[in-house]
Amino acid sequence: MNRDWRTGSIELVTGYTLTDADGRRARRVDDVRFAIEGGFVNVRVPGVAHVQIVSAPAVGLITASS
């Protein structure tokens, strides 16, 4: 399956975090690549070797770059 990757920022609701480029847990990450599939968001953070996956209820805001 080919994912439709976009670039932007993701902010999660309280209680959820992603690993940022410095290896820290963060609620907001900027300049990421993301793809929405069903009820999940796949997130590629520059400098992080793996794709992170969060469920839709964890997402507070997604801002896509133009």
trRosetta pair geometry for C-beta under 8 A, 3 or more apart (Angstrom, degrees):
i j d omega theta_ij theta_ji phi_ij phi_ji
1 37 8.0 87 130 -124 142 134
3 35 3.7 24 173 -168 120 166
3 37 6.6 -67 -118 -58 102 117
3 42 6.4 -55 -142 53 158 144
4 35 5.8 139 65 -134 51 98
4 36 7.8 -29 67 42 99 72
5 33 4.8 6 -175 179 115 110
5 34 7.0 142 -149 69 66 22
5 35 5.0 -55 -89 -63 57 104
5 44 7.3 -5 -140 17 126 128
6 33 7.0 155 76 -155 32 61
6 34 5.9 -31 62 64 83 75
6 35 7.1 138 11 -85 75 54
6 64 5.1 -34 157 -131 135 114
6 65 7.7 168 166 41 88 74
7 31 7.1 -9 -173 -151 101 48
7 32 7.2 169 -149 86 58 35
7 33 5.7 -35 -93 -97 66 64
7 34 7.9 132 -106 18 19 75
7 64 7.0 97 76 -157 47 69
7 65 4.7 -34 100 38 97 119
8 32 6.8 -35 72 60 48 75
8 34 6.6 -60 50 24 95 116
8 62 6.2 74 106 176 139 78
8 63 5.0 -169 -177 96 116 55
8 64 4.1 -86 -64 -111 143 35
8 65 5.0 -168 -87 -12 68 73
9 28 6.7 11 178 -173 107 93
9 29 6.8 -175 -150 94 67 47
9 30 4.5 -16 -105 -113 105 65
9 31 7.3 13 -79 -19 77 39
9 32 6.9 104 -110 22 33 95
9 61 7.8 1 107 113 94 97
9 62 7.4 169 87 -154 53 44
9 63 4.6 4 52 54 96 103
10 18 7.0 65 89 -13 122 151
10 28 7.1 -179 93 -143 48 53
10 29 5.7 3 54 54 88 87
10 32 6.1 -46 5 51 106 141
10 34 6.1 113 -54 -66 128 151
10 41 6.9 157 -126 137 144 150
10 43 6.1 -83 19 -111 159 131
10 54 8.0 149 163 37 143 143
10 59 6.7 -69 -162 -131 101 97
10 61 7.4 164 -155 90 41 59
10 62 5.4 -7 -107 -107 75 76
10 63 7.9 -158 -71 26 36 68
11 27 6.1 33 -159 139 71 87
11 28 4.3 -9 -104 -100 83 92
11 59 7.8 95 79 -163 51 61
11 60 4.8 -60 109 69 91 108
11 61 4.3 14 49 52 110 98
11 62 7.8 -154 27 -68 67 38
12 16 4.0 -111 162 93 134 108
12 17 6.5 -161 60 -87 146 26
12 18 6.7 148 -20 -19 134 92
12 27 5.0 -126 57 -158 87 71
12 28 7.4 -154 17 -69 69 48
12 54 6.5 -108 -105 -159 123 162
12 58 5.1 -17 -149 157 107 88
12 59 6.2 -63 -111 -105 63 38
12 60 5.8 107 -179 2 14 96
13 16 5.9 57 61 24 67 113
13 27 7.9 -116 80 -155 8 114
13 57 7.6 -56 23 150 138 63
13 58 6.1 -141 32 -163 93 42
13 59 7.3 34 -15 83 89 9
13 60 4.5 135 -66 -61 68 103
14 27 7.3 -17 -95 -116 43 142
15 58 8.0 -119 89 -130 87 86
16 27 7.0 95 83 -124 66 79
16 54 6.3 89 178 -143 134 127
16 58 4.0 134 -113 -156 171 109
17 25 3.9 37 148 -179 152 98
17 26 5.9 126 -157 55 96 23
17 27 5.8 -67 -105 -74 72 53
18 25 7.4 147 71 -151 26 58
18 26 6.0 -37 64 66 76 78
18 27 7.8 107 17 -127 79 15
18 29 5.2 -67 78 -19 135 134
18 43 6.0 -54 -130 98 143 155
18 45 6.5 148 149 -49 122 139
18 52 5.3 120 -141 117 97 163
18 54 7.0 -74 -76 -46 99 129
19 23 6.3 -16 -171 -143 106 36
19 24 7.2 148 -150 74 60 26
19 25 6.4 -42 -94 -94 56 53
19 26 7.6 90 -146 20 14 85
19 45 6.6 -162 90 46 72 153
19 48 5.4 131 100 -116 110 139
19 52 6.5 176 29 -74 89 142
20 23 7.2 -52 70 16 65 16
20 24 5.3 -12 40 62 108 79
20 25 7.7 139 -2 -137 87 5
20 26 4.3 41 -41 6 119 135
20 29 5.3 -173 -106 -106 85 104
20 45 6.2 -140 -141 -173 35 148
20 48 7.7 -155 149 -49 13 124
21 29 7.9 131 -19 -147 80 109
21 45 5.8 -145 -64 155 69 105
21 46 5.5 -1 -100 86 120 76
21 47 3.7 77 -148 49 85 141
21 48 6.6 -112 -102 -32 47 87
22 47 7.6 22 -49 121 33 150
23 48 7.9 152 -87 -96 56 90
26 29 5.7 115 91 -65 126 82
27 60 8.0 17 171 17 107 132
29 32 5.1 56 119 -41 112 132
29 43 7.2 97 67 178 141 136
29 45 5.5 -63 -178 -109 150 117
31 46 6.6 -28 119 5 105 124
32 43 5.5 -3 165 -165 141 93
32 44 6.2 157 -173 76 83 53
32 45 5.2 -37 -114 -96 108 61
32 46 7.4 -142 -106 -8 57 75
33 43 7.5 143 80 -160 53 45
33 44 4.1 -8 61 57 102 111
34 41 5.5 -5 -169 -178 117 103
34 42 6.5 155 -156 81 59 56
34 43 5.1 -12 -103 -103 91 67
34 44 7.2 -160 -72 22 44 71
34 62 6.8 -121 86 -143 159 123
35 41 7.3 155 77 -158 39 57
35 42 4.6 -8 57 55 91 109
36 40 7.5 162 -154 89 53 45
36 41 5.5 -27 -100 -103 68 74
36 42 7.8 -157 -75 19 21 75
37 40 5.5 -18 70 68 82 92
37 41 7.8 151 24 -98 68 26
37 42 6.3 33 8 -15 114 108
39 55 5.9 6 137 -157 97 81
39 56 4.5 -90 -168 -5 72 119
40 53 5.4 -1 -178 -171 124 101
40 54 6.8 155 -156 80 73 36
40 55 5.8 -49 -101 -107 73 47
40 56 6.7 -93 -72 -37 26 76
41 53 7.1 159 79 -152 46 53
41 54 5.3 -13 56 61 96 87
41 55 8.0 119 15 -155 78 3
41 56 7.0 115 -23 -86 93 57
41 59 5.9 85 -6 -68 144 136
41 62 7.2 -162 -121 -83 151 137
42 51 5.3 -5 -171 175 99 122
42 52 7.5 143 -161 77 48 43
42 53 5.6 -21 -102 -98 62 80
43 51 6.8 143 66 -168 42 68
43 52 4.5 -29 65 68 101 94
43 53 7.3 178 16 -81 81 29
43 54 6.7 23 -9 4 124 102
44 48 7.5 -174 -167 70 50 100
44 51 5.7 -39 -80 -110 77 78
44 52 7.8 167 -79 22 28 77
45 48 4.2 43 72 18 100 127
45 52 6.8 20 -6 8 107 123
48 52 7.1 -7 128 -29 148 110
54 58 4.4 -107 176 76 112 138
54 59 6.4 127 111 -57 124 86
55 58 5.3 99 62 -2 71 105
56 59 5.8 -55 -157 22 42 114
59 62 6.1 -7 -174 -40 128 100
